[in-house]
Amino acid sequence: MTRRIILDCDPGHDDAVALFMALASPEIEVELVTTCAGNQTPAKTFDNARRLLALADHEEIQVSAGAPKPLRRELIIADYVHGASGLDGAELPEPRVKASDEFALDAMVRVLSTAESPVTIVATGPLTNVAILLLAHPELKAKIELISLMGGACFGGNYTPNAEFNIYVDPEAADIVFNSGVEIAMFGLDVTHKAQIFQHDIDEIRALGTRSGDVFAGLLEFFGRSTTRPFLAPETHVEGLHMHDPCAVAYLIDPTLFTMVPTRVDVVTNDGHTLGCTVVDYNNSTGHQPNALVGFDVDRDRFAQLLHSSLAQFN
């Protein structure tokens, strides 16, 4: 049965891979793309999503812009990773269709309220748009089958020592989502740091000989150069390029790729050294009921094969 999804994203190099993975899968139907600020400014992430759909030849899918900033905090962006455009490293085509002026919240409400069966929300950026939806329309929770999100960590962060970037940008939004009662699959750094690709994987993408293959090879090489960890071959035993956001989509296509553990996740919203930390009760020391399935391991080789076969579907 095809899973209908709303993809809420902040493109972003790994968001781009996640989008193409979803578009390529016969198991997934992308109903709507909504954008948030995070990897770049709201105007740039909106434009990037539209350009990616033009590259994929899927401009029939609506893109709706969401909240311009976090619920309570000033916006932080990751231009130091994703570049001035948010998708540095390759030239993307101009959108061919008129931009939608329907706000993300309104578009999400429309898709959910008219859906005959529950819809999955895939969130690969800060959770602002999803939190606004849950606050404004709690009656639509029953229409959400799952929130599959990239964010958080059990053992250390990537923006601060304790916090992963997506959660740190809007911790209040993340707190709302994790306490919503909606089923959640969380793909934090513990698993996304294992979902690696290496230069030979990118060479195989370029060898597809397609426009999309060339674009993604350029994007991924830029992404690799902009990360702080060495971007080397697997035989060196040095970490490669982390494919964070695609994990939230790959799980929907093939859940057997991942080792998932039901556990309790709470988000620190108090200012200080632990702001944005996801407190993952891995050992059930609190006795609280789990509120998320948390990813801890991934079959790297099969994940990389899925990524390659997904990109091979496009010209």
Buried (B, 14 or more C-beta within 10 A) or exposed (E): EEBBBBBBBBBBBBBBBBBBBBBBBEEBBBBBBBBBBBBBBBEBBBBBBBBBBBBBEBBEBBBBBBBEBBBEBEBBBBBEBBBEBBBBBBEBBEBEEEEBEBBBBEBBBBBBEEBEEBBBBBBBBBBBBBBBBBEEBEEBBEBBBBBBBBBBBBEBBBBBEBBBBBBBBBBBBBBBBBEBEBBBBBBBBBBBBBBBBBBEBBEBBBEBEBEBBBBBBBBBBBBBEBBEBEBBEBEEEEBBBBBBBBBBBBBBBBEEBBEBBEBBBBBBBEEEEBBBBBBBBBEEEEEEEBBBBBBBBBBBEEBBBBBBEBBBBBE
